Amino acid sequence: MLTQPVRLAVHSHDRGDFANVRHKNVLLYWPHGFGDWAQFSQVLPFLEPTNRYWITRFGDDSVSLMDGH
């Protein structure tokens, strides 16, 4: 297990510039709630093919549904 501080840039709908992220590792995060896949369908058109994406959310037992996808 690797434990060390990591500097992260945060991009969100209200901070803008998400569409300009290129050649990065990107973590997509949703809080617990209904409609995660519906929300993801709204983000899909903005995903840049040069990035690598991971999806996670907090506070739900079904996070494993997103593993490997």
N, C-alpha and C positions, 0 to 999 in steps of 0.2 A: 504494500500500500504506500502510495506517495502522498505525503502531506506537506504542503508548502503554500505560502500565499500566492495568489494568482491575480493579476491585474486584468479586469474585464471592462470592455466598453459596453454600454447599455444603449440599445436603440429600441424605441417603442413608437407606437402610433402618435403619441403626443410630442415626442422629441424629434421625430422625423429622421430622414436619411437612411432608413432601413433598406430601401431599394438600391442604394449605392454601395452596400457592403459587398466586397469582392475578395475572393481567394482567402476566406477566413473559415474558422471553425465556429459554428453558430449553434447556440442552445436556445430552443424555443420552449418557453415556460408558460403554463397556464395554472392558475390556482384551481383548487377543487371546485367543481361545479358541473352543471348540466350543459351539454352541447359542445364538448371539446372538439369533436370531429366536425361539427358544423362551423365552429370558429376556424379550425384548420383549413377548411375549404375556402375561406375568405383570404387566407394567407398564401395558399398555394400559387396563385398567379405571380406573386412577388418573389418567389424563391429563385435565387441566382444559381445557375448550374456550376459555377466555379467554386461554390462554397460546399462545406460538409455540414450536414444538419443532424442534430439530436433533438428529441422531443421528450419533455418530462413535465410532470405536474406534481403538486404536493397535496397530501391529505386524502388520498383515495387508495383503496385496495386494488384497483384495476390498472395501476400504472404498468403492470407487466403486459397488458394488451399492446402497449406501444413498443415493447422491447423487440429489437430486430426489424423494425419497419421504418 
